Amino acid sequence: MMKKRCAAGAALAAVLILLSGCVTNSNVVEETPDKTPGEIYQKMSVSRKRKLIVELCRTYTPRNSVLVYGSCSTNGIAFIKNAVPLSMKFLQTDPAKPAQHLEYLGDHAFFYKPVSPGGSYRLYYSETLIPGGREYTYYGIQQGPTAFDFTAPEKPGLYYAGDFEINYNTKKAVSFSSDPKDSTWYRRTYEKNTSVYEHGEKKLSDCEKQSLEYILKFYKDTAWEPLIRARMEELKNAE
Amino acid sequence: MLNKKFVILLAGCLLAAGLASAGEVKKDPWHRASGNKIAFICRVSLDHELDSGFYATGLDMVTDQNKTAGYGYVSYDCDEYVFPPMYGDLGEFSEALISKGDFKKGFYLPFFSVQLFGSRIAGLKLPLGADVKFPEEAKYVYLGSFTYTLESGSLLVTKVSVQDEFDDAQAVLNQKLGKNVQLYRAELTEHQKKDKS
């Protein structure tokens, strides 16, 4: 009898553990090569990116993920200040969150594929056009922080990372350098809305609107579309 | 100046290795220190194994997940990136042959450079910050055995411990070369900045 009680107790405990596991894991998106349609790279065609995003959005939904977007459109006066990253690569560094790799996707408006809520994303490699050449920066896993690093909000949904602008130290501008002094990116957010330049900056809400219009091209007909449109409406009404 | 020469040598070694192996981390078999060469022996390791699946996924290098991490030396605290040749597998003893003409009695070793998955893009810096000195007559020099503790996630170094594994290093050296040679201990001291003027 005692044995049966123990067995029943153990079975109940096992069921509870399994159930609790199901509950706690239901919102975690585990990315593995088998489960996802593959990485989305900047160099891919728009149609290929769009196709992969639509596939990816079956797993990464507004209920379990964060869609991060931003812009590099603050300055539009001097041609050279319009530079945007040619390539940026990020890795998720919080061991408590699923491993994930991200690429900068876009131009003056950009986005990443949807990310894990609460994940810490660190820039580990970038390519940027600088006066006199192209700068390849190997930040590595340990370096940072950079302006582009971010921690995704714990609450799933949209997240505007801000507007980014680059400042050059032309004296140090050389190719194949890893010294972040050569060019430095700065981030402008609604909380810290100051530009590194003294003139020419766009309104941040205009930068965000431009970014939303851009990401809609990729996230149309996915579960993210209503959120993007709602945010666009919100910004329009705030004018 | 001497340090710069040393760096140029290291870069040259990597270029040669890179051409030979097209990006693969290449570790030469051990050689006798002939002519004006000096062989440096050391062991660099981590105190716990990294979650290679986690970082391979994050760095988009899943296909390279099982490649062994290599380590090499960087001879001065550089502003610009140096391509260090990978002399050894992380956790194993290694031999680095350097020309004596590139330094007199010692050099500055600010950090070891590690390439996870055999790739520069997955580089780690393991700081040491030591001036290395050794006897003038030495042909084989044991630098030490260095074990690093890394913070989880960001992999920042939280602790470095130095062990004396001289006897093990001597045994490995003799076995690799197939003959008994005289190994000397290097003296590692805290780096003293030199006046540039």
Interface residues (C-beta under 8 A of the other chain):
Chain A: E31 T32 P33 E39 K89 L91 Q92 T93 D94 P95 A99 Q100 H101 S120 R122 Y124 Y125 Y138 G140 I141 Q142 G144 V174 F176 S177 S178 D179
Chain B: D51 G53 F54 Y55 T57 G58 L59 D60 V62 D79 E80 Y81 L116 R120 I121 A122 G123 L124 K125 S152 G153 S154 L155 L156 V157
